[in-house]
Amino acid sequence: MKKTVKFKTKINTTAILAVLAFSAFIALFNETILNIALNILMNEMNAAIGSSLFIGIMSASQQKALNNSVSTQTAVAAGFSAAVLALAGFVLVGFCLSFTLGFKNEKLSFNLSHKNTKNNRLS
């Protein structure tokens, strides 16, 4: 006669669901989804950060001008000018970086040895 051993084990359904949810989350970020989703996410984050940064610069400069007891129109103009100046700085840095990083791997080389010119001569 065989004895059957009964174990009293409780299945943790929460842990199983957590593992399934985590694996679904990992499967969501495969290579094709990452290329699309991260690009869209970064565009939205850049738009949110950029506008809030410039509004912050503009309002801080406007408040500083208002504390120096100037008119409201002059304070708004000072804030706008500070925001545009910061924007021009970012554009200049990005422009310089684009040239620096664009020409980093590209080297100009000219092979004008005697053999190359002799073989390429028209007869």
Secondary structure, 3 states (H helix, E strand, C coil): CCCCCCCCCCCCHHHHHHHHHHHHHHHHCCHHHHHHHHHHHHHHHHHHHHHHHHHHHHHHHHHHHHHCCCCHHHHHHHHHHHHHHHHHHHHHHHHHHHHHHHCCCCCCCCCCCHHHHHHCCCC
